[in-house]
Amino acid sequence: MEIKTFLFRYAGALTAGDLDGIAACYGYPSLILGDESAQAVAEASDVKNAFAGAAERYRAQGLTEIRPTIGETTRITERLVDVKVRWEYLDAEGVTRAEGYYRYTLRGDDGDTGGDTGIGTDTGTGDNLAIHVVVPIPAAEFGA
């Protein structure tokens, strides 16, 4: 699966408040890592609990869409890729009202693709990408 397609699928689940869809974008175990904490994410229920009510909070602030912009992408191994993402939180008129910056480590699962993980920014045939590490980053690291 193409990274862009994966991130837009994740954004759609976030915007809709689709907890099953959000949880399906994670691989288990995962790790949320920041300057002040490290949180292990052992199973889908952990992700669902973390995101419960998030879409409603976004809508209460007048935010109606979440859009990713892909920054630097680095292949770590055949199945691992590191990607910087800027998330834009948009209102009903499409105006960016907030931003967030993250680095994700994604792992491709070759499944039934004959060994082709299909991790790419432009092309790919693999079916599965999953978030395994999330790190908030400063806007300057993204290049913003």
DSSP file with accessible surface (Angstrom, degrees, kcal/mol):
  #  RESIDUE AA STRUCTURE BP1 BP2  ACC     N-H-->O    O-->H-N    N-H-->O    O-->H-N    TCO  KAPPA ALPHA  PHI   PSI    X-CA   Y-CA   Z-CA
    1    1 A M              0   0   34      0, 0.0   119,-0.8     0, 0.0   124,-0.2   0.000 360.0 360.0 360.0 141.2    0.0    0.0    0.0
    2    2 A E  B  >  -a  120   0A  53    122,-0.3     4,-2.4   117,-0.2   119,-0.2  -0.466 360.0-128.9 -70.3 138.2    1.1    3.4   -0.8
    3    3 A I  H  > S+     0   0    1    117,-3.1     4,-2.9     1,-0.2     5,-0.2   0.920 108.8  54.3 -57.6 -43.7    2.0    5.6    2.3
    4    4 A K  H  > S+     0   0  108    116,-0.3     4,-2.3   117,-0.3    -1,-0.2   0.932 109.0  47.5 -58.0 -46.4   -0.2    8.4    1.0
    5    5 A T  H  > S+     0   0   72      1,-0.2     4,-2.2     2,-0.2    -1,-0.2   0.924 112.3  50.4 -61.2 -43.9   -3.2    6.1    0.7
    6    6 A F  H  X S+     0   0    0     -4,-2.4     4,-2.5     1,-0.2    -2,-0.2   0.940 111.1  47.5 -59.8 -48.1   -2.6    4.6    4.1
    7    7 A L  H  X S+     0   0    0     -4,-2.9     4,-2.8     1,-0.2    -1,-0.2   0.885 111.2  50.5 -66.5 -35.1   -2.4    8.1    5.8
    8    8 A F  H  X S+     0   0   88     -4,-2.3     4,-2.3    -5,-0.2    -1,-0.2   0.877 109.7  51.3 -70.4 -32.7   -5.6    9.3    4.0
    9    9 A R  H  X S+     0   0  109     -4,-2.2     4,-2.1    -5,-0.2    -2,-0.2   0.935 111.8  47.3 -65.1 -43.5   -7.4    6.1    5.2
   10   10 A Y  H  X S+     0   0    4     -4,-2.5     4,-2.6     1,-0.2    -2,-0.2   0.934 111.3  51.1 -61.9 -45.0   -6.2    6.9    8.7
   11   11 A A  H  X S+     0   0    3     -4,-2.8     4,-3.0     1,-0.2     5,-0.2   0.904 108.2  52.3 -60.3 -40.7   -7.3   10.5    8.4
   12   12 A G  H  X S+     0   0   39     -4,-2.3     4,-2.3     2,-0.2     6,-0.2   0.911 110.3  47.4 -62.7 -41.3  -10.7    9.4    7.2
   13   13 A A  H  X>S+     0   0    8     -4,-2.1     5,-2.1     2,-0.2     4,-1.1   0.915 113.1  49.1 -66.7 -40.3  -11.1    7.2   10.2
   14   14 A L  H ><5S+     0   0   12     -4,-2.6     3,-0.5     2,-0.2    -2,-0.2   0.941 112.2  47.9 -63.0 -46.8  -10.0   10.0   12.6
   15   15 A T  H 3<5S+     0   0   37     -4,-3.0    -2,-0.2     1,-0.2    -1,-0.2   0.907 116.0  44.0 -61.5 -41.6  -12.4   12.5   11.0
   16   16 A A  H 3<5S-     0   0   69     -4,-2.3    -1,-0.2    -5,-0.2    -2,-0.2   0.616 107.2-123.0 -79.5 -13.3  -15.3   10.1   11.2
   17   17 A G  T <<5 +     0   0   24     -4,-1.1     2,-1.4    -3,-0.5    -3,-0.2   0.781  50.6 165.1  71.6  27.2  -14.5    8.9   14.7
   18   18 A D     >< -     0   0   75     -5,-2.1     4,-2.6    -6,-0.2    -1,-0.2  -0.620  15.0-176.2 -80.3  90.5  -14.3    5.4   13.4
   19   19 A L  H  > S+     0   0   53     -2,-1.4     4,-2.7     1,-0.2    -1,-0.2   0.870  81.7  50.6 -61.8 -37.8  -12.6    3.7   16.3
   20   20 A D  H  > S+     0   0  104      2,-0.2     4,-1.9     1,-0.2    -1,-0.2   0.914 112.1  48.3 -64.5 -41.5  -12.4    0.3   14.6
   21   21 A G  H  > S+     0   0   18      2,-0.2     4,-0.6     1,-0.2    -2,-0.2   0.889 112.3  48.1 -65.5 -40.0  -10.9    2.0   11.5
   22   22 A I  H >< S+     0   0    4     -4,-2.6     3,-1.6    -9,-0.2     4,-0.3   0.956 112.3  48.7 -63.4 -49.8   -8.3    3.9   13.6
   23   23 A A  H >< S+     0   0    4     -4,-2.7     3,-1.5     1,-0.3    -2,-0.2   0.840 103.7  61.7 -61.1 -31.9   -7.4    0.8   15.6
   24   24 A A  H 3< S+     0   0   65     -4,-1.9    -1,-0.3     1,-0.3    -2,-0.2   0.694  95.2  62.6 -69.3 -16.0   -7.0   -1.1   12.3
   25   25 A C  T << S+     0   0    1     -3,-1.6   106,-2.8    -4,-0.6     2,-0.3   0.535  94.3  78.1 -85.3  -5.7   -4.2    1.3   11.3
   26   26 A Y  E <   -b  131   0B  16     -3,-1.5     2,-0.3    -4,-0.3   106,-0.2  -0.772  68.2-145.6-104.7 148.5   -2.0    0.3   14.2
   27   27 A G  E     -     0   0B  10    104,-2.8    14,-0.1    -2,-0.3    -2,-0.0  -0.797  38.9 -89.0-103.0 154.0    0.1   -2.8   14.6
   28   28 A Y  E    S+     0   0B  70     -2,-0.3    14,-0.1     1,-0.1     2,-0.1  -0.955 104.7  30.0-123.5 134.5    0.5   -4.4   18.0
   29   29 A P  E    S+     0   0B  98      0, 0.0     2,-0.3     0, 0.0    13,-0.2   0.593  83.4 168.5 -76.7 160.4    2.4   -3.8   20.0
   30   30 A S  E     - C   0  41B   7     11,-2.3    11,-2.8    -2,-0.1     2,-0.4  -0.826  22.7-139.6-128.1 171.2    3.0   -0.1   19.3
   31   31 A L  E     -bC 133  40B  60    101,-2.1   103,-2.4    -2,-0.3     2,-0.6  -0.997   5.5-159.0-140.0 129.9    4.7    2.6   21.1
   32   32 A I  E     -bC 134  39B  46      7,-2.7     7,-3.0    -2,-0.4     2,-0.5  -0.954  26.2-171.6-103.8 117.9    3.8    6.3   21.6
   33   33 A L  E     + C   0  38B  73    101,-3.0     2,-0.3    -2,-0.6     5,-0.2  -0.948  13.7 155.6-124.0 124.2    7.1    8.0   22.5
   34   34 A G        -     0   0   24      3,-3.0     3,-0.2    -2,-0.5   103,-0.0  -0.832  55.6 -92.9-135.1 177.2    7.5   11.6   23.7
   35   35 A D  S    S+     0   0  167     -2,-0.3     3,-0.1     1,-0.2    -1,-0.0   0.853 124.3  31.1 -59.0 -36.5   10.0   13.7   25.7
   36   36 A E  S    S+     0   0  181      1,-0.1     2,-0.3    -3,-0.0    -1,-0.2   0.511 124.9  18.6-103.8  -8.7    8.1   13.2   28.9
   37   37 A S        -     0   0   79     -3,-0.2    -3,-3.0     2,-0.0     2,-0.4  -0.991  47.6-149.9-157.9 163.5    6.5    9.7   28.4
   38   38 A A  E     -C   33   0B  67     -2,-0.3     2,-0.5    -5,-0.2    -5,-0.2  -0.979  19.8-168.6-138.2 124.9    6.5    6.4   26.7
   39   39 A Q  E     -C   32   0B  98     -7,-3.0    -7,-2.7    -2,-0.4     2,-0.3  -0.967  11.9-145.7-122.0 120.8    3.2    4.5   26.3
   40   40 A A  E     -C   31   0B  77     -2,-0.5     2,-0.6    -9,-0.2    -9,-0.2  -0.624   6.8-155.8 -79.9 139.0    3.0    0.9   25.1
   41   41 A V  E     +C   30   0B   6    -11,-2.8   -11,-2.3    -2,-0.3     3,-0.1  -0.938  17.8 172.9-118.2 102.2   -0.1    0.1   23.1
   42   42 A A        +     0   0   63     -2,-0.6     2,-0.3   -13,-0.2    -1,-0.1   0.795  57.7   2.6 -84.8 -30.4   -0.7   -3.6   23.4
   43   43 A E  S >> S-     0   0  109    -15,-0.1     3,-1.3     1,-0.1     4,-1.0  -0.947  77.9 -90.3-155.1 169.7   -4.0   -4.0   21.6
   44   44 A A  H 3> S+     0   0   36     -2,-0.3     4,-2.7     1,-0.3     3,-0.2   0.831 117.0  63.0 -56.9 -35.2   -6.8   -2.4   19.6
   45   45 A S  H 3> S+     0   0   45      1,-0.2     4,-2.5     2,-0.2    -1,-0.3   0.853  98.3  57.3 -63.2 -30.2   -8.8   -1.5   22.8
   46   46 A D  H <> S+     0   0   51     -3,-1.3     4,-1.9     2,-0.2    -1,-0.2   0.920 109.8  44.0 -63.9 -43.5   -5.9    0.7   23.9
   47   47 A V  H  X S+     0   0    5     -4,-1.0     4,-2.1    -3,-0.2    -2,-0.2   0.933 112.9  51.5 -67.1 -44.3   -6.1    2.8   20.7
   48   48 A K  H  X S+     0   0   65     -4,-2.7     4,-1.1     1,-0.2    -2,-0.2   0.919 110.8  48.2 -60.7 -42.1   -9.9    2.9   20.8
   49   49 A N  H  < S+     0   0  120     -4,-2.5     3,-0.3     1,-0.2    -1,-0.2   0.897 110.7  51.7 -64.0 -40.0   -9.8    4.2   24.4
   50   50 A A  H  < S+     0   0   62     -4,-1.9    -1,-0.2     1,-0.2    -2,-0.2   0.853 118.1  36.6 -66.2 -34.0   -7.2    6.8   23.5
   51   51 A F  H >< S+     0   0   44     -4,-2.1     3,-2.2    -5,-0.1     4,-0.5   0.480  82.7 127.5-100.4  -2.7   -9.3    8.1   20.5
   52   52 A A  T 3< S+     0   0   46     -4,-1.1    -3,-0.0    -3,-0.3   -35,-0.0  -0.326  85.9   5.0 -57.5 125.7  -12.8    7.8   22.0
   53   53 A G  T 3> S+     0   0   29    -36,-0.1     4,-2.1     1,-0.1    -1,-0.3   0.368  94.9 117.5  83.1  -5.1  -14.5   11.1   21.7
   54   54 A A  H <> S+     0   0   10     -3,-2.2     4,-2.5     1,-0.2     5,-0.2   0.929  74.5  49.9 -62.8 -45.4  -11.7   12.8   19.7
   55   55 A A  H  > S+     0   0    3     -4,-0.5     4,-2.6     1,-0.2    -1,-0.2   0.908 110.5  50.9 -61.5 -38.8  -13.9   13.4   16.6
   56   56 A E  H  > S+     0   0  106      1,-0.2     4,-2.3     2,-0.2    -1,-0.2   0.894 109.4  50.3 -65.7 -39.0  -16.6   15.0   18.7
   57   57 A R  H  X S+     0   0  133     -4,-2.1     4,-1.0     2,-0.2    -2,-0.2   0.904 110.5  50.3 -65.5 -39.4  -14.0   17.3   20.4
   58   58 A Y  H ><>S+     0   0   51     -4,-2.5     5,-2.5     1,-0.2     3,-0.8   0.948 111.6  47.4 -61.3 -48.4  -12.7   18.3   16.9
   59   59 A R  H ><5S+     0   0  116     -4,-2.6     3,-2.0     1,-0.3    -2,-0.2   0.883 105.6  58.8 -62.9 -36.8  -16.2   19.0   15.7
   60   60 A A  H 3<5S+     0   0   90     -4,-2.3    -1,-0.3     1,-0.3    -2,-0.2   0.787 105.7  50.8 -63.0 -23.8  -17.0   21.0   18.9
   61   61 A Q  T <<5S-     0   0  134     -4,-1.0    -1,-0.3    -3,-0.8    -2,-0.2   0.332 125.9-104.1 -92.3   3.5  -14.0   23.2   17.9
   62   62 A G  T < 5S+     0   0   37     -3,-2.0    30,-0.6     1,-0.3     2,-0.5   0.600  76.3 139.9  84.6  11.7  -15.4   23.7   14.4
   63   63 A L  E   < +D   91   0B  10     -5,-2.5    -1,-0.3    -6,-0.2    28,-0.3  -0.769  19.6 167.5 -92.7 130.7  -13.0   21.3   12.8
   64   64 A T  E     +     0   0B  68     26,-3.2     2,-0.3    -2,-0.5    27,-0.2   0.491  57.7  34.0-121.1  -8.8  -14.4   19.0   10.1
   65   65 A E  E     -D   90   0B  84     25,-1.6    25,-2.9    -7,-0.1     2,-0.4  -0.998  54.1-153.2-150.6 147.9  -11.5   17.4    8.3
   66   66 A I  E     -D   89   0B   8     -2,-0.3    23,-0.2    23,-0.2   -51,-0.2  -0.991  19.0-172.7-121.4 128.4   -8.0   16.2    9.1
   67   67 A R  E     -D   88   0B  85     21,-2.7    21,-2.8    -2,-0.4     2,-0.3  -0.979  11.4-145.0-128.2 128.6   -5.5   16.2    6.2
   68   68 A P  E     -D   87   0B   7      0, 0.0     2,-0.4     0, 0.0    19,-0.2  -0.631   6.0-163.9 -89.9 146.1   -2.0   14.7    6.2
   69   69 A T  E     -D   86   0B  46     17,-2.2    17,-2.6    -2,-0.3     2,-0.4  -0.998  20.7-135.4-122.5 124.9    1.0   16.1    4.3
   70   70 A I  E     +D   85   0B  52     -2,-0.4    15,-0.2    15,-0.2     3,-0.1  -0.653  26.8 176.4 -84.6 129.6    3.9   13.7    3.9
   71   71 A G  E     -     0   0B  24     13,-3.6    -1,-0.1    -2,-0.4    71,-0.1   0.060  52.8  -7.2-101.5-140.7    7.3   15.0    4.6
   72   72 A E  E     -     0   0B 112     70,-0.2    12,-2.2    11,-0.1     2,-0.4  -0.259  62.9-163.1 -59.8 134.0   10.6   13.2    4.6
   73   73 A T  E     -D   83   0B  47     10,-0.2     2,-0.5    -3,-0.1    10,-0.2  -0.989   5.8-172.8-123.5 129.7   10.3    9.4    4.2
   74   74 A T  E     -D   82   0B  59      8,-3.2     8,-3.2    -2,-0.4     2,-0.5  -0.982  19.7-138.8-127.7 122.0   13.1    7.1    5.0
   75   75 A R  E     +D   81   0B 117     -2,-0.5     6,-0.3     6,-0.2     3,-0.1  -0.663  20.8 179.4 -75.2 126.7   13.2    3.4    4.3
   76   76 A I        -     0   0   89      4,-2.4     2,-0.2    -2,-0.5     5,-0.2   0.864  65.8 -19.4 -93.4 -49.0   14.7    1.6    7.4
   77   77 A T  S    S-     0   0   68      3,-1.6    -1,-0.3     0, 0.0     3,-0.0  -0.793  85.7 -76.3-141.4-172.2   14.5   -2.0    6.2
   78   78 A E  S    S+     0   0  142     -2,-0.2    41,-0.3     1,-0.2    39,-0.1   0.838 133.5  27.0 -61.0 -30.8   12.5   -3.9    3.6
   79   79 A R  S    S+     0   0   91     28,-0.1    29,-3.0    39,-0.1     2,-0.4   0.517 111.9  74.4-111.0  -8.3    9.4   -3.8    5.8
   80   80 A L  E     + E   0 107B  52     27,-0.2    -4,-2.4    39,-0.0    -3,-1.6  -0.906  49.8 173.8-114.8 138.0   10.0   -0.6    7.9
   81   81 A V  E     -DE  75 106B   3     25,-2.4    25,-3.0    -2,-0.4     2,-0.5  -0.993  19.9-146.8-139.1 142.6    9.7    3.0    6.8
   82   82 A D  E     -DE  74 105B  15     -8,-3.2    -8,-3.2    -2,-0.4     2,-0.4  -0.935  22.9-179.1-107.8 131.7    9.9    6.2    8.8
   83   83 A V  E     -DE  73 104B   0     21,-2.7    21,-3.0    -2,-0.5     2,-0.4  -0.997  22.3-142.8-137.9 135.0    7.7    9.1    7.7
   84   84 A K  E     - E   0 103B  18    -12,-2.2   -13,-3.6    -2,-0.4     2,-0.4  -0.825  25.5-170.2 -92.2 136.5    7.2   12.6    8.9
   85   85 A V  E     -DE  70 102B   0     17,-3.2    17,-2.5    -2,-0.4     2,-0.5  -0.991  18.7-156.9-133.8 132.8    3.6   13.9    8.7
   86   86 A R  E     -DE  69 101B  56    -17,-2.6   -17,-2.2    -2,-0.4     2,-0.5  -0.942  17.5-154.0-101.7 124.8    2.0   17.2    9.2
   87   87 A W  E     -DE  68 100B   3     13,-3.5    13,-1.9    -2,-0.5     2,-0.5  -0.901   4.4-159.3-100.6 126.5   -1.6   17.0   10.1
   88   88 A E  E     -DE  67  99B  19    -21,-2.8   -21,-2.7    -2,-0.5     2,-0.6  -0.915   5.1-152.7-103.9 132.9   -3.9   19.9    9.2
   89   89 A Y  E     -DE  66  98B  30      9,-2.7     8,-3.3    -2,-0.5     9,-1.2  -0.933  22.9-164.5-107.3 112.7   -7.1   20.3   11.1
   90   90 A L  E     -DE  65  96B   0    -25,-2.9   -26,-3.2    -2,-0.6   -25,-1.6  -0.730  13.2-136.6-106.3 150.9   -9.6   22.1    8.8
   91   91 A D  E >   -D   63   0B  13      4,-2.2     3,-2.2    -2,-0.3   -28,-0.2  -0.273  46.8 -83.3 -90.7-176.7  -12.9   23.9    9.4
   92   92 A A  T 3  S+     0   0   74    -30,-0.6   -29,-0.1     1,-0.3    -1,-0.0   0.737 130.4  54.6 -62.6 -23.9  -15.9   23.6    7.1
   93   93 A E  T 3  S-     0   0  151      2,-0.1    -1,-0.3     0, 0.0     3,-0.1   0.410 120.4-108.0 -88.7   1.1  -14.5   26.3    4.7
   94   94 A G  S <  S+     0   0   39     -3,-2.2     2,-0.4     1,-0.3    -2,-0.1   0.639  70.9 145.4  83.2  14.5  -11.3   24.3    4.3
   95   95 A V        -     0   0   62      1,-0.0    -4,-2.2     2,-0.0     2,-0.4  -0.720  54.5-118.3 -88.1 132.6   -9.2   26.7    6.4
   96   96 A T  E     +E   90   0B  49     -2,-0.4    -6,-0.2    -6,-0.2     3,-0.1  -0.569  37.5 170.0 -70.4 122.3   -6.4   25.2    8.5
   97   97 A R  E     +     0   0B 156     -8,-3.3     2,-0.3    -2,-0.4    -7,-0.2   0.598  63.8   8.2-108.7 -18.7   -7.2   26.0   12.1
   98   98 A A  E     -E   89   0B  41     -9,-1.2    -9,-2.7     2,-0.0     2,-0.3  -0.977  61.2-156.1-157.1 160.1   -4.6   23.8   13.8
   99   99 A E  E     -E   88   0B  90     -2,-0.3     2,-0.3   -11,-0.2   -11,-0.2  -0.976   3.3-168.9-140.1 153.4   -1.6   21.6   12.9
  100  100 A G  E     -E   87   0B  12    -13,-1.9   -13,-3.5    -2,-0.3     2,-0.4  -0.986  10.3-150.3-140.0 149.0    0.3   18.7   14.5
  101  101 A Y  E     +E   86   0B  25     -2,-0.3    36,-2.3    36,-0.3     2,-0.3  -0.980  21.9 165.4-126.6 131.4    3.6   17.2   13.5
  102  102 A Y  E     -EF  85 136B  70    -17,-2.5   -17,-3.2    -2,-0.4     2,-0.5  -0.971  30.9-141.2-142.9 155.6    4.6   13.5   14.0
  103  103 A R  E     -EF  84 135B  61     32,-2.8    32,-2.3    -2,-0.3     2,-0.4  -0.979  26.7-167.0-114.1 127.9    7.1   10.9   12.9
  104  104 A Y  E     -EF  83 134B   8    -21,-3.0   -21,-2.7    -2,-0.5     2,-0.6  -0.941  17.0-150.5-116.2 139.2    5.7    7.5   12.3
  105  105 A T  E     -EF  82 133B  27     28,-2.3    27,-2.9    -2,-0.4    28,-1.3  -0.956  25.0-169.2-103.5 119.3    7.4    4.2   12.0
  106  106 A L  E     -EF  81 131B   0    -25,-3.0   -25,-2.4    -2,-0.6     2,-0.4  -0.851   9.9-153.7-109.1 145.7    5.3    2.0    9.7
  107  107 A R  E     -EF  80 130B 101     23,-2.4    23,-1.4    -2,-0.4     2,-0.3  -0.975   8.8-143.9-120.8 133.4    5.7   -1.7    9.0
  108  108 A G  E     - F   0 129B   0    -29,-3.0     2,-0.5    -2,-0.4    21,-0.2  -0.726   6.0-152.0 -91.3 141.9    4.6   -3.4    5.9
  109  109 A D  E     - F   0 128B  72     19,-1.9    19,-0.8    -2,-0.3    18,-0.4  -0.973   5.6-151.9-114.6 118.5    3.2   -6.9    6.1
  110  110 A D    >   +     0   0   55     -2,-0.5     3,-2.9     1,-0.2     5,-0.3   0.730  32.3 165.6 -68.7 -17.1    3.7   -8.8    2.8
  111  111 A G  T 3  S-     0   0   36      1,-0.3     3,-0.3     2,-0.1     4,-0.2  -0.124  72.9 -17.3  45.3-121.3    0.6  -11.0    3.5
  112  112 A D  T 3  S+     0   0  162      1,-0.2    -1,-0.3    -3,-0.2    -2,-0.1   0.002 108.2 105.1-103.3  27.7   -0.2  -12.7    0.2
  113  113 A T  S X  S-     0   0   35     -3,-2.9     3,-1.1     3,-0.1    -1,-0.2   0.255  94.6-108.1 -96.1  13.6    1.8  -10.4   -2.0
  114  114 A G  T 3  S-     0   0   83     -3,-0.3    -2,-0.1     1,-0.2     3,-0.1   0.828  79.7 -47.7  69.6  28.6    4.7  -12.9   -2.6
  115  115 A G  T 3  S+     0   0   46     -5,-0.3     2,-0.9     1,-0.2    -1,-0.2   0.363 102.8 129.6  95.2  -7.1    7.1  -11.0   -0.5
  116  116 A D    <   -     0   0   74     -3,-1.1    -1,-0.2    -6,-0.2    -3,-0.1  -0.724  38.4-168.7 -84.3 108.7    6.5   -7.5   -1.9
  117  117 A T        -     0   0   10     -2,-0.9    -8,-0.2   -39,-0.1    11,-0.2   0.787  19.8-149.6 -69.8 -24.2    5.8   -5.3    1.1
  118  118 A G        +     0   0    4      1,-0.2     2,-0.7     7,-0.1    -1,-0.1   0.755  35.4 157.9  65.9  23.9    4.6   -2.6   -1.3
  119  119 A I        +     0   0    8    -41,-0.3     2,-0.3  -117,-0.1    -1,-0.2  -0.722  18.6 129.8 -82.6 119.6    5.8    0.3    0.9
  120  120 A G  B     -a    2   0A  16   -119,-0.8  -117,-3.1    -2,-0.7  -116,-0.3  -0.987  60.9-131.5-161.9 159.4    6.2    3.3   -1.2
  121  121 A T  S    S+     0   0   55     -2,-0.3  -117,-0.3  -119,-0.2    -1,-0.1   0.734 109.9  18.1 -85.9 -23.0    5.2    7.0   -1.4
  122  122 A D  S    S+     0   0  121      1,-0.3     2,-0.3    -3,-0.1  -120,-0.1   0.736 129.3  15.3-115.1 -37.9    4.1    6.7   -5.0
  123  123 A T        +     0   0  108   -122,-0.1    -1,-0.3    -4,-0.0     2,-0.2  -0.860  58.6 139.7-136.2 169.2    3.5    3.0   -5.8
  124  124 A G        -     0   0   38     -2,-0.3  -122,-0.3  -122,-0.1    -5,-0.1  -0.727  32.2-153.1 159.7 151.9    3.1   -0.3   -4.1
  125  125 A T        +     0   0   87     -2,-0.2    -7,-0.1  -124,-0.2    -1,-0.1   0.468  58.3 113.8-120.2  -7.3    1.1   -3.5   -4.2
  126  126 A G        -     0   0    4      1,-0.1   -16,-0.1  -125,-0.1    -9,-0.1  -0.275  55.8-146.2 -66.9 154.7    1.2   -4.6   -0.6
  127  127 A D  S    S+     0   0   98    -18,-0.4     2,-0.5     1,-0.2    -1,-0.1   0.727  70.3  56.8 -92.4 -26.1   -2.1   -4.7    1.3
  128  128 A N  E     + F   0 109B  73    -19,-0.8   -19,-1.9   -11,-0.2     2,-0.3  -0.943  42.3 162.5-127.8 126.7   -1.0   -3.8    4.8
  129  129 A L  E     - F   0 108B   4     -2,-0.5     2,-0.4   -21,-0.2   -21,-0.2  -0.959  18.2-171.8-123.4 150.0    0.8   -1.0    6.5
  130  130 A A  E     - F   0 107B  17    -23,-1.4   -23,-2.4    -2,-0.3     2,-0.4  -1.000  25.6-119.6-144.7 142.7    0.6   -0.5   10.3
  131  131 A I  E     +bF  26 106B   0   -106,-2.8  -104,-2.8    -2,-0.4   -25,-0.2  -0.660  36.3 162.2 -77.5 130.1    1.7    2.2   12.7
  132  132 A H  E     +     0   0B  23    -27,-2.9  -101,-2.1    -2,-0.4     2,-0.4   0.613  64.5  29.3-120.9 -25.9    4.2    0.9   15.2
  133  133 A V  E     -bF  31 105B  40    -28,-1.3   -28,-2.3  -103,-0.2     2,-0.4  -0.995  59.9-171.9-139.1 133.7    5.9    4.0   16.6
  134  134 A V  E     +bF  32 104B   9   -103,-2.4  -101,-3.0    -2,-0.4   -30,-0.2  -0.994   7.2 175.7-124.3 128.5    4.5    7.5   17.0
  135  135 A V  E     - F   0 103B  38    -32,-2.3   -32,-2.8    -2,-0.4     2,-0.2  -0.978  26.3-134.6-133.3 118.6    6.7   10.4   18.0
  136  136 A P  E     - F   0 102B  67      0, 0.0   -34,-0.3     0, 0.0  -101,-0.1  -0.517  30.6-167.4 -66.4 139.9    5.4   14.0   18.2
  137  137 A I        -     0   0   17    -36,-2.3   -36,-0.3    -2,-0.2     2,-0.1  -0.920  24.8 -98.5-127.7 157.1    8.0   16.3   16.6
  138  138 A P    >>  -     0   0   84      0, 0.0     3,-1.1     0, 0.0     4,-1.0  -0.413  34.9-116.2 -70.3 151.2    8.5   20.1   16.5
  139  139 A A  H >>>S+     0   0   37      1,-0.3     5,-2.1     2,-0.2     4,-1.1   0.872 114.3  62.2 -55.5 -36.3    7.3   21.9   13.4
  140  140 A A  H 345S+     0   0   81      1,-0.3    -1,-0.3     2,-0.2     3,-0.2   0.839  96.7  57.6 -62.1 -32.4   10.9   22.9   12.5
  141  141 A E  H <45S+     0   0   70     -3,-1.1    -1,-0.3     1,-0.2    -2,-0.2   0.836 105.6  50.6 -68.2 -28.5   11.8   19.2   12.2
  142  142 A F  H <<5S-     0   0   39     -4,-1.0    -1,-0.2    -3,-0.8    -2,-0.2   0.757 122.0-109.9 -75.7 -23.8    9.2   18.8    9.5
  143  143 A G  T  <5       0   0   67     -4,-1.1    -3,-0.2     1,-0.3    -2,-0.1   0.551 360.0 360.0 102.5  12.3   10.5   21.9    7.7
  144  144 A A      <       0   0   74     -5,-2.1    -1,-0.3    -6,-0.1    -2,-0.1  -0.498 360.0 360.0 -89.1 360.0    7.6   24.1    8.6
